[in-house]
Amino acid sequence: MHRFALLFAFAGCIPAFAQVPTAVPAPPSDTLSALRRMADGAAVVFAGEVVAIRRQMASVDDAVPEAVEVDFHVDDAVYGCQQGSIYTLREWGGLWSSENRYEVGQRRMMLLHAPGPGGFSSPVMGQDGAVPITSGNVDLRWVQTQTLQPSAPLTEQPVELPVDLPRPPRPFPISPPRGILPQAATFQPAPTYMRRTEIVPVTPALDAVLTLLHTWEAASHAR
């Protein structure tokens, strides 16, 4: 009886530490898909300028701040904040131990997690969610590294077109005639084909990206 009691007790404990495998989402296929995934995971999205940075030190002897508050003037609000207001991002000071993450005067398109109980927040996918804005364009190079083609040039995004072109020659050895000792290998090109790619920039206009973000937000509410 004691054996059965122990067996049933053990069986009742199995669900407590049994782990159900979770599916890992596939990488986005292109830069816009990666950006949309980030937007779906963000609670606050806006484009704005850094106007103030305050480091909060636990003591005067500390080299690393306890927290850092970054004030943004919200030029274009998508959701989670008000246009024309000052939005304060509060970050854990350890993120600033090796470098300054922002500078006054910088413009960023921010995709932020919702603040936690302590008021701390951070960009979605690390600094990928703090997208630089330069001359009216957004720099999506780091967003591109999340896609299925992260090894592509960071300033360009390959787009496949339905046109077949000859692949550059790839040599393969030719067997020598029977009865002749093999000499140094002879090579000739193999008749293979490759897909042509067209290179397009990943620094689109800010207005175009904000329009997309607004469209995605409206679609999510319409579901």
Number of C-alpha atoms within 10 A of each C-alpha: 6 7 8 9 10 11 11 11 11 11 11 10 10 10 10 8 7 8 8 7 6 6 6 6 6 8 15 18 13 19 22 17 16 20 23 16 14 19 21 15 16 21 16 20 25 25 24 25 21 20 15 16 17 12 16 15 15 12 10 8 7 9 10 18 19 17 19 22 18 21 20 26 20 24 16 19 20 20 16 15 16 15 17 13 15 19 21 17 18 21 20 18 17 12 16 17 12 8 7 8 11 15 13 13 12 14 25 22 24 26 30 25 20 17 15 10 7 8 12 17 17 22 23 22 16 10 16 20 24 25 20 20 21 14 8 12 16 23 23 26 22 19 24 28 20 20 20 15 16 17 10 14 13 16 15 16 22 16 11 11 10 8 9 11 11 12 14 12 12 11 12 12 11 11 12 13 8 7 6 8 8 12 8 8 10 12 12 11 12 13 11 11 12 11 12 15 14 10 12 12 13 21 19 15 15 19 13 11 17 19 12 15 20 15 12 15 16 11 10 10 7 7 5
